[in-house]
Amino acid sequence: MTPRHSRNARREWSGPGRAGPSGWRGPIDRLVIQAACAIQPLGAATPIDSHVERRRLLGELSAGRIPSPRWTYAPRPHDALRRALAAAERVLAADAESAVDALMLERVRELLLEAALCAAVGSSAVRELSAQRFAPAEAALVADASQLCGKWLAAGPSRAPPGPTLLSDDPHPASLLSRMRDAVGRSRLPFVVVRAPDLAPLAATGDRTIFVATGRATCEEDAIRTVLHEIEGHAWPRARSRDANAALFRAGTAQGVDDQEGRALLIEEREGFLSLRRRRQIAARHRAVEWMLAGASFGEVAQGLVTRHGLEVAEAVVAAERVFRGSDGLRPGLGRERVYIEAFLRVKGHLARHPQDERVLAFGQVSVGAAPTLRAFVSESAIADARAR
């Protein structure tokens, strides 16, 4: 980038009397927060009416056939945001002065990649973009995660605990939807809880919304665990981020979304919910990513999860759907499910060495790599103060 281009890019962010680095920080902070809310690759990669196609795929697999999905997508180009983020990247690349600026640059680049994914859903470009976004940099972590995946799967098939089940969105007070709404209300969290028919996971947390899948048979253990995962692992950190002193908590850091999933699993483990059955669910998705990247199709992955690892047909179809999101089922999809075990190991190891960073990770979508830089922005009492408000 030449000095002239640097000055031109900087002027996009500098108002009168605000030339130079002090002038662009505020506008870039606001842009990245806006982009983090708007650019949602998982939402873009969810097939249209996937709950209808899911029933057909389940029927095919139940009948002993290798199912092939007929997914369609609604790509989200995000053209204006991509142009603005590209300008912000040029400014930050030329003028970043601090470790915080460097973290913001990493986040801008990650958002540009995620925006490209949103525009590419359903195309062959998803494979390369997903590899850039979700493949970890540490080869040792890949090997450790694969080994743990194998260990969890080797424990043998497990079934749901005995007892009644409810549909996830049943009006009964003990359903997942009712429990989630009750937890949000009791905690006075700034979220609404809504039904989401196309959702592959049982629940997911957005910027101000918690989505709950519809029509899914759910046992009490799964309902309680899912509420814990979404509220403590995702909703509370998002809510606290709005009171943070640094924009990166609200915008998230690069790989912060991934490490938040790792911390959510760690919370499950601490509370006794990382059971044999839950570990096998997570490991099955990880193994599905490995098979997909080795060339297996959606149908081959779903069938393999049933025949080789003893998953129930419904579980296998949902696991394969999650892994192949964004693709046609023949070519690789996002493969984002690999981040769960990898981030679990990364977060658990980091917090064992640096337990003080727990409060940093609890204040937003923050990666363990960014935690040391952001420690200074979270005081010992900050989380208690945020909860009190």
For each residue, the residues with C-beta under 8 A, 3 or more apart:
1: 5 6 9 90 93 94
2: 5 6
3: 6 7
4: 7 8
5: 1 2 8 9 90 94
6: 1 2 3 9 10 90 91 94 95
7: 3 4 10 11
8: 4 5 11 12
9: 1 5 6 12 13 87 90 91 94
10: 6 7 13 14 19 20 23 24 91 94 95
11: 7 8 14 19
12: 8 9 87 91
13: 9 10 23 24 27 28 87 88 91
14: 10 11 18 19 20 23 24
15: 18 23
16:
17:
18: 14 15 22 23 24
19: 10 11 14 23
20: 10 14 23 24 95
21: 24 25 95 97
22: 18 25
23: 10 13 14 15 18 19 20 26 27
24: 10 13 14 18 20 21 27 28 88 91 95
25: 21 22 28 29 101
26: 23 29 30
27: 13 23 24 30 31
28: 13 24 25 31 32 88 91 92 104 108
29: 25 26 32 33 104 247 251
30: 26 27 33 34 247
31: 27 28 34 35 84 85 88
32: 28 29 35 36 85 88 104 107 108 111 247 251
33: 29 30 36 37 247 250 251
34: 30 31 37 38 81
35: 31 32 38 39 78 81 84 85 111 115 251
36: 32 33 39 107 111 250 251 252
37: 33 34 207
38: 34 35 78 81
39: 35 36 78 81 111 114 115 118
40: 43 44 118 206
41: 44 45 114 117 118 133 326 334 336
42: 45 46 204 325 334 336
43: 40 46
44: 40 41 73 74 75 76 117 118 121 326
45: 41 42 73 117 118 121 126 325 326 333 334
46: 42 43 50 198 199 200 325
47: 50 53 69 71 72 73 198 325
48: 71 72 73 74 198
49: 52 53 198
50: 46 47 53 54 71 198 200 321
51: 54 55 197 198 214 215
52: 49 55 56
53: 47 49 50 56 57 69 70 71
54: 50 51 57 58 317 318 321
55: 51 52 58 59
56: 52 53 59 60 67 70
57: 53 54 60 61 67 69 302 317 321
58: 54 55 61 62 313 314 317
59: 55 56 62 63
60: 56 57 63 65 66 67 299
61: 57 58 64 65 66 67 299 302 303 306 313 316 317
62: 58 59 313
63: 59 60
64: 61
65: 60 61
66: 60 61 297 299 300 302 303
67: 56 57 60 61 298 299 302 317
68: 297 298 299 329 330
69: 47 53 57 298 321 324 328 329
70: 53 56
71: 47 48 50 53 122 327 328 329
72: 47 48 122
73: 44 45 47 48 121 122 326
74: 44 48
75: 44 118 119 120 121 122
76: 44 118 119 121
77: 82 118 119
78: 35 38 39 81 82 115 118 119
79: 82 83
80: 83 84
81: 34 35 38 39 78 84 85 115
82: 77 78 79 85 86 112 115 116
83: 79 80 86 87
84: 31 35 80 81 87 88
85: 31 32 35 81 82 88 89 108 111 112 115
86: 82 83 89 90 112
87: 9 12 13 83 84 90 91
88: 13 24 28 31 32 84 85 91 92 108
89: 85 86 92 93 105 108 109 112
90: 1 5 6 9 86 87 93 94
91: 6 9 10 12 13 24 28 87 88 94 95
92: 28 88 89 95 96 101 104 105 108
93: 1 89 90 96 105
94: 1 5 6 9 10 90 91
95: 6 10 20 21 24 91 92 101
96: 92 93 101 102 104 105
97: 21 101
98: 101 102
99: 102 103 373
100: 103 104 246 248 373 374
101: 25 92 95 96 97 98 104 105
102: 96 98 99 105 106
103: 99 100 106 107 248 253 254 370 373 374
104: 28 29 32 92 96 100 101 107 108 247 248 251
105: 89 92 93 96 101 102 108 109
106: 102 103 109 110 253 254
107: 32 36 103 104 110 111 248 251 252 253 254 256
108: 28 32 85 88 89 92 104 105 111 112
109: 89 105 106 112 113 254
110: 106 107 113 114 133 254 255
111: 32 35 36 39 85 107 108 114 115
112: 82 85 86 89 108 109 115 116
113: 109 110 116 117 129 132 133
114: 39 41 110 111 117 118 133
115: 35 39 78 81 82 85 111 112 118 119
116: 82 112 113 119 120 125 129
117: 41 44 45 113 114 120 121 126 129 130 133 326 334
118: 39 40 41 44 45 75 76 77 78 114 115 121
119: 75 76 77 78 115 116
120: 75 116 117 123 125 126 129 326
121: 44 45 73 75 76 117 118 126 326
122: 71 72 73 75 126 326 327 328
123: 120 126
124: 127 331
125: 116 120 128 129
126: 45 117 120 121 122 123 129 130 326 327 331 332 333 334
127: 124 130 131 327 331 332
128: 125 131 132
129: 113 116 117 120 125 126 132 133
130: 117 126 127 133 134 326 332 333 334 335 336
131: 127 128 134 135
132: 113 128 129 135
133: 41 110 113 114 117 129 130 334
134: 130 131 258 334 335 336 338 339
135: 131 132
136: 141 142 342
137:
138: 141 142
139: 142 143
140: 143 144
141: 136 138 144 145 342 345 346
142: 136 138 139 145 146 342
143: 139 140 146 147
144: 140 141 147 148 345
145: 141 142 148 149 286 338 341 342 345
146: 142 143 149 150 286 290
147: 143 144 150 151
148: 144 145 151 152 283 341 345
149: 145 146 152 153 283 286 287 290 341
150: 146 147 153 154 283 287
151: 147 148 154 155
152: 148 149 155 279 280 282 283
153: 149 150 280 283 284 287 309
154: 150 151
155: 151 152 158 276 279 280
156: 310
157: 280 309 310 311
158: 155 275 276 277 280
159: 277
160: 165 219 221 222 277
161: 219 220 221 277
162:
163: 219 220
164: 219 220
165: 160 217 218 219
166: 170 172 174 175 176 217 218 223
167: 170 175 214 215 216 217 218
168: 175 176 177 202 212 213 214 215 216 217 218 223
169: 175 176 177 195 212 213 214 215
170: 166 167 175 177 178
171: 175 177 178
172: 166 175 178
173: 178 179 182
174: 166 178 179 220 223
175: 166 167 168 169 170 171 172 178 179 218 223
176: 166 168 169 179 180 202 203 212 218 222 223 226 227
177: 168 169 170 171 180 181 193 195 212
178: 170 171 172 173 174 175 181 182
179: 173 174 175 176 182 183 223 224 227
180: 176 177 183 184 193 203 210 212 226 227 230 231
181: 177 178 184 185 193
182: 173 178 179 185 186
183: 179 180 186 187 189 227 231
184: 180 181 187 189 191 192 193 210 231 235
185: 181 182 188
186: 182 183
187: 183 184 231 235 236
188: 185
189: 183 184 231 235 236 239
190: 208 239 242
191: 184 205 208 209 210 235 239
192: 184 208 209 210
193: 177 180 181 184 209 210 211 212
194: 209 210 211 212
195: 169 177 211 212 214
196: 199 204 211 212 213 214
197: 51 213 214 215
198: 46 47 48 49 50 51
199: 46 196 202 203 204 211 212 213 214
200: 46 50 213 318 321 322 325
201: 204 213 322
202: 168 176 199 212 213 216 218 222 226
203: 176 180 199 210 211 212 213 226 227 229 230
204: 42 196 199 201 210 211 230
205: 191 209 210 211 230 234 235 238
206: 40 209 210 211
207: 37 238
208: 190 191 192
209: 191 192 193 194 205 206
210: 180 184 191 192 193 194 203 204 205 206 230 235
211: 193 194 195 196 199 203 204 205 206
212: 168 169 176 177 180 193 194 195 196 199 202 203
213: 168 169 196 197 199 200 201 202 203 216
214: 51 167 168 169 195 196 197 199
215: 51 167 168 169 197
216: 167 168 202 213
217: 165 166 167 168
218: 165 166 167 168 175 176 202 222 223 226
219: 160 161 163 164 165 222 223
220: 161 163 164 174 223 224
221: 160 161 224 225 273 275
222: 160 176 202 218 219 225 226
223: 166 168 174 175 176 179 218 219 220 226 227
224: 179 220 221 227 228 273
225: 221 222 228 229 268 273 278
226: 176 180 202 203 218 222 223 229 230
227: 176 179 180 183 203 223 224 230 231
228: 224 225 231 232 233 267 268 271 273
229: 203 225 226 232 233 234 264 265 267 268
230: 180 203 204 205 210 226 227 233 234 235
231: 180 183 184 187 189 227 228 234 235 236
232: 228 229 235 236 264 267
233: 228 229 230 236 237 260 261 263 264 265 267 268
234: 205 229 230 231 237 238 260 264
235: 184 187 189 191 205 210 230 231 232 238 239
236: 187 189 231 232 233 239 240 362 387
237: 233 234 240 241 260 361 362 363 364 365 366
238: 205 207 234 235 241 242 364 365
239: 189 190 191 235 236 242 386
240: 236 237 243 244 249 362 363 364 382 383 386
241: 237 238 244 249 250 363 364 365
242: 190 238 239 250
243: 240 382 385 386 389
244: 240 241 249 250 363 364 377 378
245: 377
246: 100 249 374 377
247: 29 30 32 33 104 250 251
248: 100 103 104 107 251 252 253 364 366 370 374
249: 240 241 244 246 252 363 364 366 374 377
250: 33 36 241 242 244 247 364
251: 29 32 33 35 36 104 107 247 248
252: 36 107 248 249 256 257 364 365 366
253: 103 106 107 248 256 365 366 367 369 370 374
254: 103 106 107 109 110 367 370
255: 110 258 259 367 369 370
256: 107 252 253 259 260 364 365 366 367 370
257: 252 260 261 365
258: 134 255 261 262 339 342 343 367
259: 255 256 262 263 343 346 347 361 365 366 367 368
260: 233 234 237 256 257 263 264 343 361 365 366
261: 233 257 258 264 265 339 340 343 344
262: 258 259 265 266 339 340 342 343 344 345 346 347 348
263: 233 259 260 266 267 343 347 361 362
264: 229 232 233 234 260 261 267 268
265: 229 233 261 262 268 269 274 282 340 343 344
266: 262 263 269 270 344 347 348 351
267: 228 229 232 233 263 264 270 271
268: 225 228 229 233 264 265 271 273 274 278
269: 265 266 272 273 274
270: 266 267
271: 228 267 268
272: 269 275
273: 221 224 225 228 268 269 278
274: 265 268 269 278 279
275: 158 221 272 278 279
276: 155 158 279 280
277: 158 159 160 161 280 281
278: 225 268 273 274 275 281 282
279: 152 155 274 275 276 282 283
280: 152 153 155 157 158 276 277 283 284 309 311
281: 277 278 284 285 315 319
282: 152 265 278 279 285 286 340 341
283: 148 149 150 152 153 279 280 286 287 341
284: 153 280 281 287 288 305 309 311 315 316 319
285: 281 282 288 289 319 322 323 337 338 340
286: 145 146 149 282 283 289 290 337 338 340 341
287: 149 150 153 283 284 290 291 305 309
288: 284 285 291 292 301 305 319 320 322 323 337
289: 285 286 292 293 323 335 337 338
290: 146 149 286 287 293 294 338
291: 287 288 294 296 300 301 304
292: 288 289 295 296 301 323 324 332 333 335
293: 289 290 332 335
294: 290 291
295: 292
296: 291 292 300 301 304
297: 66 68 300 301 329 330
298: 67 68 69 301 302 320 321 324 327 329 330
299: 60 61 66 67 68 302 303 329
300: 66 291 296 297 303 304
301: 288 291 292 296 297 298 304 305 319 320 323 324
302: 57 61 66 67 298 299 305 306 316 317 319 320
303: 61 66 299 300 306 307 316
304: 291 296 300 301 307 308 309
305: 284 287 288 301 302 308 309 311 315 316 319 320
306: 61 302 303 309 310 311 312 313 316
307: 303 304
308: 304 305
309: 153 157 280 284 287 304 305 306
310: 156 157 306
311: 157 280 284 305 306 315 316 319
312: 306 315 316
313: 58 61 62 306 316 317
314: 58 317 318
315: 281 284 305 311 312 318 319
316: 61 284 302 303 305 306 311 312 313 319 320
317: 54 57 58 61 67 302 313 314 320 321
318: 54 200 314 315 321 322
319: 281 284 285 288 301 302 305 311 315 316 322 323 337
320: 288 298 301 302 305 316 317 323 324
321: 50 54 57 69 200 298 317 318 324 325
322: 200 201 285 288 318 319 325 336 337
323: 285 288 289 292 301 319 320 333 334 335 337
324: 69 292 298 301 320 321 327 329 332 333 334
325: 42 45 46 47 200 321 322 333 334 336
326: 41 44 45 73 117 120 121 122 126 130 333 334
327: 71 122 126 127 298 324 330 331 332 333 334
328: 69 71 122 331
329: 68 69 71 297 298 299 324 333
330: 68 297 298 327
331: 124 126 127 327 328
332: 126 127 130 292 293 324 327 335
333: 45 126 130 292 323 324 325 326 327 329
334: 41 42 45 117 126 130 133 134 323 324 325 326 327
335: 130 134 289 292 293 323 332 338
336: 41 42 130 134 322 325 339
337: 285 286 288 289 319 322 323 340
338: 134 145 285 286 289 290 335 341 342
339: 134 258 261 262 336 342 343
340: 261 262 265 282 285 286 337 343 344
341: 145 148 149 282 283 286 338 344 345
342: 136 141 142 145 258 262 338 339 345 346
343: 258 259 260 261 262 263 265 339 340 346 347
344: 261 262 265 266 340 341 347 348
345: 141 144 145 148 262 341 342 348 349
346: 141 259 262 342 343 349 350 368
347: 259 262 263 266 343 344 350 351 361 368
348: 262 266 344 345 351 352
349: 345 346 352 353
350: 346 347 353 354 357 368 371
351: 266 347 348 354 355 357 358 361 368
352: 348 349 355
353: 349 350
354: 350 351 357 371 372
355: 351 352 358
356: 359 360 375
357: 350 351 354 360 361 368 371 372 375
358: 351 355 361 362
359: 356 362 363 378 380 382 383
360: 356 357 363 366 371 374 375 378
361: 237 259 260 263 347 351 357 358 366 368 371
362: 236 237 240 263 358 359 383
363: 237 240 241 244 249 359 360 366 378 382 383 386
364: 237 238 240 241 244 248 249 250 252 256
365: 237 238 241 252 253 256 257 259 260
366: 237 248 249 252 253 256 259 260 360 361 363 370 371 374
367: 253 254 255 256 258 259 370 371
368: 259 346 347 350 351 357 361 371
369: 253 255
370: 103 248 253 254 255 256 366 367 373 374
371: 350 354 357 360 361 366 367 368 374 375
372: 354 357 375
373: 99 100 103 370
374: 100 103 246 248 249 253 360 366 370 371 377 378
375: 356 357 360 371 372 378
376:
377: 244 245 246 249 374
378: 244 359 360 363 374 375 382 383
379: 382
380: 359
381: 384 385
382: 240 243 359 363 378 379 385 386
383: 240 359 362 363 378 386 387
384: 381 387 388
385: 243 381 382 388 389
386: 239 240 243 363 382 383 389
387: 236 383 384
388: 384 385
389: 243 385 386
